[in-house]
Amino acid sequence: MTRTLTVLGATGSIGQQTLDVVCRYPDEFDVLALTASRGSDVLASLCIEFNPSYAVVGSQQESNQLRSRLNGKAKSTKILVDNDEVEDSRVYNADVVVTSIVGAAGLNPTLKAIENGNTVLITNKEPVVMLGPMLRDEVRKHKTTIVPVDSEHNAIFQCCSSKSGARYECFSPIDGLRRILLTGSGGPFRTIDLNRLQAVTPEQAVAHPVWNMGPKISVDSATMMNKGLEIIEARWLFETPADQIQIVVHPQGIVHSMVEYIDGSVLAQMGTPDMRVPLTFGLFWPRRGESGSQQLDLFEMSAMSFEPPDFIRFPCLKLAAEVARCEGTAPAVMNAANEIAVEAFLESRIQFTDIHTVVAHCVDDMGNDDCESIPQVIEIDRKARNIAQKKVFQLSTG
């Protein structure tokens, strides 16, 4: 039976890879809506190819530009403007919603998708990081099925077991767990001379040695902040204390994460470093589908190596691992400050090593308050961004 699909953030790397999988199964999926902040040529091309019922953009100007680019094509696609008609639940009322909007900007759309109580494929870790147990409560309230499809948490999900023997569900404990082994490649600066880190360029930072990702996520990989955020995400998705989640540096990017059980068994999910693999898993869950990725050839693999993370080289990871133990607002503060710092680095306003300086300053300045409501977290996010902007300005002006 054909299922309807909405892709939030359709023009980004994850959104386009999702649609690359979908186009292989024209009888399986009917694209209901595609969203993007801008009415770009990419969005226009996707509308022409997939003919969604709705295309959602960030402003009236972008709406006009998209309409001009479509030039009479995709006539059945209704163009909506975010923060207006997009609140119409029809956009989110798909059988499957893929949330691939980078950063805190994906928070409200993710909540809207969860409210519809269908299947939500989470690729953006920030909503889980920011809200933690409040997101869990929303999922339970609306009886939503959550399937994590970033590579590490999807790997953990595939290795999970539940007490009842039924399919594992997110936001519940893993039966018999000893620890989660969350892998990461170490990014492009795993072996670089520490004295050179201050002078690395944005171009060097986004040149990931294994994965093909967008610029923000690539910089997070270079600082290993992404692994810190993933500890927090795993803590809540799998109801696991932060102290039972260990980062393992695995440069080859073949083992995407592991779960160790109390009987000594270690289950690992392996595959080629291709996001279409976890995306296909999520799109077809609980079945399996063909992703189009290259088959993993074990005989061509010369070796796989594993090593502990270097907290001197990656101070952002050390900071995030400490914040992961907090149950209040500190994770939201850290996430907001990191987004501002990474943006400033990509624009060459601060140096690479300043990213940690900005984030640590904000976490120290704002502390860790109790989380009482989603509006409170949104306000904390706003305040943290303001403090981070001021620190960036101070660093950039000397």
LINFEN-V170613 format. One line per field, one symbol per residue. phi: phi as a letter, one per 30 degrees, with the letter a starting at -180 (. if undefined). burial: b if it has 9 or more other ideal C-beta (glycine too) atoms within 8 Angstrom, else e. A space follows every 10 residues. Layout:
phi->???
burial->???
This chain:
phi->.dcdbccdid cdededdedd ddddbdccbc ddabbadbdd eddddddddc hddbbcbdad dddddddddd hidhdddccc ceibdddedd dcdcdbcccb ddideddded ddddddiccc ccccdeeddd chdddedddd dchdccbdbd edddddedcd bcddidedbd ibdcdidcac cccadjidcd bdeedcddcd cedddddddb ccbdddddde dddieedddd ddddeddchb eedcccdbdb edicdclbbc cddjdbcbcb lddbdddddd eddceccbbd ciddddcddc ddabbbaddc dddbdddddd ddddddccde dddddddddd ddedddcicb deddededdd eddddcibcd ccadeddddd eddddddddd ddddddci
burial->eebbbbbbbb bbbbbbbbbb bbbebeeebe bbbbbbebbb ebbbebbbeb bbbbbbbeee ebbbbbbebb eeebeebebb bbeeebeebe bbbbebbbbb bbbbebbebb bbbbbbebbb bbbbbbbbbb bbbbbbebbe ebebebbbbb bbbbbbbebb ebeeeeebeb bbebeebeeb bbbbbbbbbb ebeeeebeeb ebebbbebee beebebbbbb bbbbbbbbbb bbbbbbbbeb ebebbebbbb bbbbbbbbbb beeeebbbbe bbebbbbbbb bbbbeeeebe bebeeeeeee beeeeeeebe eeebbbbbbb bebbeeeebb bbbbbbbbbb bbbbbbeeeb ebebbbbbbb bbbeebeeee beeeebbbeb bbbbbebbbe bbeebbee
